[in-house]
Amino acid sequence: MTPRDWMGDLLGLLVLLSGVGACGWIGYQVGRSDVDELRAQYAREHAAAAEHASRKLLAATKRGDRLTLELAAAQLDANRLSQEVRDEIPRVTDDRACLREPALRLLDSATGLSVRLPAPARVADAADAGRVATDADISNWAVDAGAQYAECARRLAALIDWHQATHEETQ
């Protein structure tokens, strides 16, 4: 092999290596730009998802705050009404015995029911009948039970409203 052939082969090898290097560099640049574009797209999608979640959270929080305020206002109204009724009970009752000890024991044993009554107002009645519930006691108990039921119903209705609105937003 002559030096001229050798130089030609070397030159061909250099051209080939240069072509491979140029192709590799171009491929790297194209790939890098594709990866950069994918990263940018992922970042945009991630930001949009975060923004959407943030808006949903804000809406749910506002809805929860509104329902909480409505519940608090309804509770204040119910408390006011219950107090007005309690204030009228002494006027319309005469403290006569309605339920005696056996009936009160039975009610005390019922699930979710407790008859918490004050000590009898008249000592003579208490000595004669044991533990008794007067018409005023029963009236006060009924007002308390009604208020507890109404509060439970309001809370459940608010929960249902909140969940229905959340469910409608997700569809």
MODELLER restraints for C-alpha pairs under 7 A, 6 or more apart:
rsr = mdl.restraints
at = mdl.atoms
rsr.add(forms.Gaussian(group=physical.xy_distance, feature=features.Distance(at['CA:63:A'], at['CA:162:A']), mean=6.99, stdev=0.5))
rsr.add(forms.Gaussian(group=physical.xy_distance, feature=features.Distance(at['CA:64:A'], at['CA:162:A']), mean=6.92, stdev=0.5))
rsr.add(forms.Gaussian(group=physical.xy_distance, feature=features.Distance(at['CA:67:A'], at['CA:158:A']), mean=6.25, stdev=0.5))
rsr.add(forms.Gaussian(group=physical.xy_distance, feature=features.Distance(at['CA:71:A'], at['CA:154:A']), mean=6.93, stdev=0.5))
rsr.add(forms.Gaussian(group=physical.xy_distance, feature=features.Distance(at['CA:75:A'], at['CA:151:A']), mean=6.98, stdev=0.5))
rsr.add(forms.Gaussian(group=physical.xy_distance, feature=features.Distance(at['CA:78:A'], at['CA:147:A']), mean=6.93, stdev=0.5))
rsr.add(forms.Gaussian(group=physical.xy_distance, feature=features.Distance(at['CA:82:A'], at['CA:143:A']), mean=6.49, stdev=0.5))
rsr.add(forms.Gaussian(group=physical.xy_distance, feature=features.Distance(at['CA:86:A'], at['CA:140:A']), mean=6.42, stdev=0.5))
rsr.add(forms.Gaussian(group=physical.xy_distance, feature=features.Distance(at['CA:89:A'], at['CA:136:A']), mean=6.28, stdev=0.5))
rsr.add(forms.Gaussian(group=physical.xy_distance, feature=features.Distance(at['CA:89:A'], at['CA:139:A']), mean=6.98, stdev=0.5))
rsr.add(forms.Gaussian(group=physical.xy_distance, feature=features.Distance(at['CA:90:A'], at['CA:136:A']), mean=6.68, stdev=0.5))
rsr.add(forms.Gaussian(group=physical.xy_distance, feature=features.Distance(at['CA:93:A'], at['CA:135:A']), mean=6.22, stdev=0.5))
rsr.add(forms.Gaussian(group=physical.xy_distance, feature=features.Distance(at['CA:93:A'], at['CA:136:A']), mean=5.67, stdev=0.5))
rsr.add(forms.Gaussian(group=physical.xy_distance, feature=features.Distance(at['CA:95:A'], at['CA:134:A']), mean=5.12, stdev=0.5))
rsr.add(forms.Gaussian(group=physical.xy_distance, feature=features.Distance(at['CA:95:A'], at['CA:135:A']), mean=5.67, stdev=0.5))
rsr.add(forms.Gaussian(group=physical.xy_distance, feature=features.Distance(at['CA:95:A'], at['CA:136:A']), mean=5.79, stdev=0.5))
rsr.add(forms.Gaussian(group=physical.xy_distance, feature=features.Distance(at['CA:96:A'], at['CA:134:A']), mean=5.16, stdev=0.5))
rsr.add(forms.Gaussian(group=physical.xy_distance, feature=features.Distance(at['CA:96:A'], at['CA:135:A']), mean=5.90, stdev=0.5))
rsr.add(forms.Gaussian(group=physical.xy_distance, feature=features.Distance(at['CA:97:A'], at['CA:132:A']), mean=6.10, stdev=0.5))
rsr.add(forms.Gaussian(group=physical.xy_distance, feature=features.Distance(at['CA:97:A'], at['CA:133:A']), mean=5.72, stdev=0.5))
rsr.add(forms.Gaussian(group=physical.xy_distance, feature=features.Distance(at['CA:97:A'], at['CA:134:A']), mean=4.22, stdev=0.5))
rsr.add(forms.Gaussian(group=physical.xy_distance, feature=features.Distance(at['CA:97:A'], at['CA:135:A']), mean=6.38, stdev=0.5))
rsr.add(forms.Gaussian(group=physical.xy_distance, feature=features.Distance(at['CA:98:A'], at['CA:133:A']), mean=5.69, stdev=0.5))
rsr.add(forms.Gaussian(group=physical.xy_distance, feature=features.Distance(at['CA:98:A'], at['CA:134:A']), mean=5.12, stdev=0.5))
rsr.add(forms.Gaussian(group=physical.xy_distance, feature=features.Distance(at['CA:98:A'], at['CA:135:A']), mean=5.72, stdev=0.5))
rsr.add(forms.Gaussian(group=physical.xy_distance, feature=features.Distance(at['CA:99:A'], at['CA:132:A']), mean=5.55, stdev=0.5))
rsr.add(forms.Gaussian(group=physical.xy_distance, feature=features.Distance(at['CA:99:A'], at['CA:133:A']), mean=4.98, stdev=0.5))
rsr.add(forms.Gaussian(group=physical.xy_distance, feature=features.Distance(at['CA:99:A'], at['CA:134:A']), mean=6.85, stdev=0.5))
rsr.add(forms.Gaussian(group=physical.xy_distance, feature=features.Distance(at['CA:100:A'], at['CA:129:A']), mean=6.64, stdev=0.5))
rsr.add(forms.Gaussian(group=physical.xy_distance, feature=features.Distance(at['CA:100:A'], at['CA:131:A']), mean=6.15, stdev=0.5))
rsr.add(forms.Gaussian(group=physical.xy_distance, feature=features.Distance(at['CA:100:A'], at['CA:132:A']), mean=4.44, stdev=0.5))
rsr.add(forms.Gaussian(group=physical.xy_distance, feature=features.Distance(at['CA:100:A'], at['CA:133:A']), mean=6.43, stdev=0.5))
rsr.add(forms.Gaussian(group=physical.xy_distance, feature=features.Distance(at['CA:101:A'], at['CA:130:A']), mean=6.17, stdev=0.5))
rsr.add(forms.Gaussian(group=physical.xy_distance, feature=features.Distance(at['CA:101:A'], at['CA:131:A']), mean=5.01, stdev=0.5))
rsr.add(forms.Gaussian(group=physical.xy_distance, feature=features.Distance(at['CA:101:A'], at['CA:132:A']), mean=5.80, stdev=0.5))
rsr.add(forms.Gaussian(group=physical.xy_distance, feature=features.Distance(at['CA:104:A'], at['CA:115:A']), mean=6.89, stdev=0.5))
rsr.add(forms.Gaussian(group=physical.xy_distance, feature=features.Distance(at['CA:107:A'], at['CA:113:A']), mean=6.69, stdev=0.5))
rsr.add(forms.Gaussian(group=physical.xy_distance, feature=features.Distance(at['CA:107:A'], at['CA:114:A']), mean=6.72, stdev=0.5))
rsr.add(forms.Gaussian(group=physical.xy_distance, feature=features.Distance(at['CA:107:A'], at['CA:115:A']), mean=6.63, stdev=0.5))
rsr.add(forms.Gaussian(group=physical.xy_distance, feature=features.Distance(at['CA:108:A'], at['CA:114:A']), mean=4.82, stdev=0.5))
rsr.add(forms.Gaussian(group=physical.xy_distance, feature=features.Distance(at['CA:108:A'], at['CA:115:A']), mean=5.69, stdev=0.5))
rsr.add(forms.Gaussian(group=physical.xy_distance, feature=features.Distance(at['CA:117:A'], at['CA:133:A']), mean=6.98, stdev=0.5))
rsr.add(forms.Gaussian(group=physical.xy_distance, feature=features.Distance(at['CA:117:A'], at['CA:137:A']), mean=6.46, stdev=0.5))
rsr.add(forms.Gaussian(group=physical.xy_distance, feature=features.Distance(at['CA:120:A'], at['CA:126:A']), mean=5.92, stdev=0.5))
rsr.add(forms.Gaussian(group=physical.xy_distance, feature=features.Distance(at['CA:126:A'], at['CA:132:A']), mean=6.99, stdev=0.5))
